[in-house]
Amino acid sequence: MMWRRSTDVYRFASIRTVQHLQLWSASSIRDPMLSKYLGIPYYSCRCMTVQSDNQQHGSMSDALKKLGTMIKAFTLGTKNLYYDVKRMRQLQKTHGKLVITNKAPLSETGFTKCPFKLEEVQFIYQTKSDLIKMLPTVTLFMVPLVGYVAPVIAFMFPQHLLSRQFWTDDLKKGLEHKEFSTRMQHLTPLSLELGNTSLPLLKQQLDSNEGVQKYATTFPQLTSIERSKLATLSGVWGVSPLLPKFFLQKRLEQHLNYIFLCDWLLRHENPADIQEKEVSKFCIERCLQGNSREDVTNWISVSTHYRECPTSLLAHLPALFK
């Protein structure tokens, strides 16, 4: 009995060994004598080996092709960023440094005193934002060894590590749509908080003395707003809400001052003359649900009602365009 049992165990082990050798031979055996001994035709081993080699070669070529495309896109984006910075410096050399304050760009005669056009202000502000966004990627390049894979890491998180010069058209549309959807999500609780306050009612209040007092209570100053409310307002305007309260407040005020300056320049250039593409850009930049010239006119009539930037009013104003 013991002899028969050990024989069965040996036979089972031999069968399993042959099966493992057959599987191994299907991918690596090139010896015709060994393939004959294992009972596998030599030509099948050779074909399966060539097929495996072709798959490995194909996957490697695809990876190299993707890497080449990525390096090409990164090089092109770097050139575009360089040309944008060069144009920004030329504009500032011609007209002087762009200073964005909370004061309206008006002279004593009532005409604008800003030497820059609206398109130039938007270009300079956007280019500065692009340079700030590229700082983490530039820092990665300075780290030893990590700098070689910095483009790969940057393209893995293009929304946070790459500026608009590196985006393709499809990627740009996708990221802009995603960002606008996120801003609209922050706008919903803000609209519920304002309740019955509407744009026509606000216009009536701005022209009356009683409305000025009610305006001060409805839209408190940013310095007196708590951190959670300030983060919601920042999310509406596309400002990162992860900053500390002091820096979050300063960043939001700076962005609202830029919007205030653009509104005054657009008022001077006549809002009725802007193209449909500019209307869409205007509404997206200010997180407006509509997309019409009437929205542009209503916004400018409220935002340029003051000669000093009403930061709190501008911060809440998108919630009134329902």
Buried (B, 14 or more C-beta within 10 A) or exposed (E): EEEEEEEEEEEEEEEEEEEEBBEEBBEEBEEEEBBEEBEBEBEEBBEBBEEEEEEEEEEEEEEEEEEEEBEEBBEEBBEBBEEBBEBBEEBBEEBEEBEBEBBBBBEEEEEBEBEBBBEBBBBBBBBEBBBEBBEBBEEBEEEEEEEEEBBEEBBEEBEEBBBBBBBEEEBEEBBEEEEBEEBBEBBEEBBEEBEEBEBEEBBEBBEEEEBEEBBEEBBEEBEEBEEEBBBBBBBBBBBEBEBEBEEBBEBBBBBBBBBBBBBBBBBBBEBEEBEEEBBEEBBBBBBBEBEEBEBBEBBBBBBBEBEEBBBBBBBBBBBBBE
